[in-house]
Amino acid sequence: MSLTNTNRTAQEAAALGARARDRARDAVVQAVPAGKRAGATAVQGVREGVQGAREWASPRIEQAVYDAREWAAPRIDDAADAVTTTVAPKVSSALHAAAQQVKPTSKTGARRLLDWRLLLGAGVALAAAGAGAAIAMRRRYASATEEAKNATEPPEEDRAAQDGDAAARSEVNGRVTSPGT
């Protein structure tokens, strides 16, 4: 193989690659707008399909709801009548029994005397009497202490005489001593 044949083949391959690239670029340039148009068309089709489905289903759903309510109303009414005739009297009697158990009995005799208000009043009266007695005892103690103090101290003139008499003094043991001894 000669060098000219090899070069020509390489040149032909390069030219062929360039033409393929140009054609691919042209196809992409044409395909992008076509894809956008197809996407917009598909979205529009979906919107129209949803709107059509809504228009078709709306009256059918309303009719189904109406039929369900028409079927359920008498059955609910029958259930209410059944509860009123069977369950309600039992509930009513149970409530009456509970009310009788909760109701306090009337107070008579000793129970009335032991009412909490009466006991509270008696406790307050006893506390007041105790406080009064404590105050009276404290005053009596103070006055008795004062009287005992006055009874043990000599009068003023006796005290002056004792202070002036330095000749005779008593010691703790009771002996009397003279000043010189």
Summary of the structure (lengths in Angstrom):
residues: 181
radius of gyration: 62.2
end to end distance: 168.4
largest distance: 170.0
contacts: 322
relative contact order: 0.02
helix: 83%
strand: 2%
